Amino acid sequence: MSGLPCVRRIGPFAVQVTAAWAATVSTVWAQWAIDLQPPKAEFAQRIYDLHVLILLVCLGIFVVVFGAMFYALWRYRKSLGHTARPFHEHTAVEVAWTLIPFLILVAMAWPATQAVLMQKDTADPELTIKVTGYQWKWEYDYLTLGVKFMSSLATPREQIEGRAPKDAHYLLEVDAPMVVPVGKKVRLLLTANDVIHAWWVPALGVKQDAIPGFVREAWFRATEPGVYRGQCAELCGTGHAFMPIVVEVRTQEGFEAWLRERQLAQARAAAEAQQRFTLKELMARGERVYAAHCSACHQANGRGLPGVFPALAGSKLVLGPAAAHIDIVLNGRPGTAMAAFRNQLSDVELAAVITYERNTWGNAAGVVQPAEVKARR
């Protein structure tokens, strides 16, 4: 009896520890995602169903083959007095182990072929978007709708460099997502401007290479509104990890509102290009453009990477005539990692980033206005 008070004291503590352990295991198990992403598009659902079907077929083969093998090992084991019975050229067995796998493969190939045919059917789209890959961003051109914009990584440099805590969508957030309406067939025309990229959004069932000089096709029809994330799935250079994809699926009304807003923004940008800006205005805007498009190569401090990317601080090009500086930013430099920003940035953005480069890190080379950039085009 003297031990009972001790049991009473330990009992509640043991219960609490057990409950805490069970809660922890439950949380870890819930976060241990080993399945495909939940499908949110018509073809993505077909991929998921085919994936499950093939796994079940594989499971059935495993159970039958290993079940028969282990049963035979147990039922006819040597300890029961059984001895091996030699046989040679058993026609029925050879026909069976050839015919049965053949029939299984045919049964598996039929739904797989149907899925491939469905994947390639890009006919009768309700919206067509040209997707162009750049190092390291995406350009979306809504054909016939007059909307065209770049989508770049929006993760702050502080997080990338470890100077700030990483958020939930680290390296998976962009400044301008692709926006599409729910329930509409969206056709993608994919190409690239420099090297091979790959546009991959698992929840929408799309993974297609974007190859310079070629136009590839893909499509999806989202089944519910939401934000779906992906990444470039082809090793495309040092900034490969900084090339996320975000697709925002909206209702038809939400998509039309976004479309009107985008069209108005582009009209305002065209009007803005006719203005003249102060050095302070261009520097503030140029710093943001540089961080989004240039710092990955030339570094935030403008010193580049020796032997790989040239420094801009004290550069003869940057401190020289503005026309030469504008030309190389507009047209790039063939045979190097210097991309052409002619189609990626507006005249105002180009003027701002060039002005920023010419007036920071100790440089002092004057202001470049949008009109000068437009003239060099």
HELIX and SHEET records of a PDB file:
HELIX    1   1 LEU A    4  GLN A   31  1                                  28    
HELIX    2   2 GLU A   42  ARG A   75  1                                  34    
HELIX    3   3 LYS A   78  LEU A   80  5                                   3    
HELIX    4   4 THR A   91  LYS A  120  1                                  30    
HELIX    5   5 ARG A  157  ILE A  160  1                                   4    
HELIX    6   6 PRO A  202  LEU A  204  5                                   3    
HELIX    7   7 HIS A  240  PHE A  242  5                                   3    
HELIX    8   8 GLN A  252  GLU A  272  1                                  21    
HELIX    9   9 LEU A  279  HIS A  293  1                                  15    
HELIX   10  10 SER A  295  HIS A  298  1                                   4    
HELIX   11  11 LYS A  316  LEU A  319  1                                   4    
HELIX   12  12 ALA A  322  ASN A  331  1                                  10    
HELIX   13  13 ASP A  347  ARG A  358  1                                  12    
HELIX   14  14 PRO A  370  ARG A  376  1                                   7    
SHEET    1   A 5 VAL A 147  SER A 151  0                                        
SHEET    2   A 5 LYS A 137  TYR A 142 -1                                        
SHEET    3   A 5 LEU A 127  TYR A 134 -1                                        
SHEET    4   A 5 VAL A 186  ALA A 192  1                                        
SHEET    5   A 5 ARG A 216  PHE A 220 -1                                        
SHEET    1   B 5 MET A 178  PRO A 181  0                                        
SHEET    2   B 5 PRO A 244  ARG A 250  1                                        
SHEET    3   B 5 GLY A 226  CYS A 232 -1                                        
SHEET    4   B 5 HIS A 197  VAL A 201 -1                                        
SHEET    5   B 5 VAL A 206  ALA A 210 -1                                        
END                                                                             
